[in-house]
Amino acid sequence: MRILYFSWLKEKIGLNSQEIIKPKNVETVDDLITFLTEKSEKHKNAFSDLNSIKVSVNQEFADLKTKINEKDEIAFFPPVTGG
């Protein structure tokens, strides 16, 4: 599973991306966030306000209940503003 971080999330976590093997108990985006925040204080800090974070799975907008698979690409980014 490939995880991408953009904007201030990238800066808080200190990574552009990371590859992980999906744990058996991680079935949704929400489960993934829980897993990451339990493993790293930087992730815990970055994901402290989920209202300020958007997610995509395989380049399609998703939500916290979206199911994820081992070969998926998950991207986390701040809300996009138009202009």
C-alpha positions in Angstrom: 0.0 0.0 0.0 1.3 3.4 -0.9 0.5 6.4 1.2 1.0 10.0 -0.1 1.1 13.2 2.0 0.7 16.7 0.6 1.1 20.3 1.8 1.3 20.8 5.6 0.6 17.1 6.2 3.9 16.3 4.4 5.7 18.8 6.6 4.2 17.6 9.9 4.9 13.9 9.1 8.2 14.5 7.5 7.5 12.2 4.5 6.2 12.7 1.0 5.1 9.1 0.9 5.5 5.7 2.5 4.9 2.1 1.5 3.4 -0.2 4.1 2.0 -3.7 4.2 -1.6 -3.4 5.1 -2.3 -4.9 8.5 -5.1 -7.4 8.6 -7.2 -5.2 11.0 -7.0 -2.2 8.6 -10.0 -2.3 6.3 -11.0 1.3 5.9 -9.3 4.7 5.6 -10.3 5.4 9.2 -8.6 2.1 10.3 -5.5 3.2 8.4 -5.4 6.6 10.2 -5.8 4.8 13.6 -3.0 2.4 12.7 -0.7 5.3 11.6 -1.4 7.5 14.7 -0.7 4.6 17.0 2.7 4.0 15.4 4.0 7.6 15.2 3.6 10.8 17.2 4.1 12.8 14.0 1.1 11.1 12.4 -0.9 11.6 15.6 -0.2 15.3 15.4 -0.9 15.6 11.7 -4.2 13.7 11.9 -5.4 15.5 15.1 -8.1 17.4 13.2 -9.7 15.1 10.6 -12.0 17.9 9.5 -9.0 19.7 7.9 -7.9 16.6 5.9 -9.3 15.1 2.6 -8.4 11.7 1.3 -8.4 9.9 -2.0 -8.1 6.2 -2.8 -6.6 5.4 -6.2 -7.0 9.1 -7.2 -10.7 9.3 -6.4 -12.1 11.3 -3.5 -13.0 9.0 -0.6 -14.2 9.2 3.0 -13.1 7.6 6.2 -15.4 4.6 5.7 -14.0 3.8 2.2 -12.6 0.2 2.1 -8.9 -0.1 1.2 -6.8 -2.9 -0.2 -3.2 -3.9 -0.2 -2.4 -2.5 -3.7 -4.2 0.9 -3.2 -2.7 4.3 -3.3 -4.0 6.5 -0.4 -3.4 10.2 -0.5 -4.0 12.7 2.3 -4.2 16.4 1.6 -5.8 19.7 3.0 -9.1 20.8 1.4 -8.7 22.2 -2.0 -9.9 25.8 -2.5 -10.8 27.3 -5.8 -9.9 30.7 -7.1 
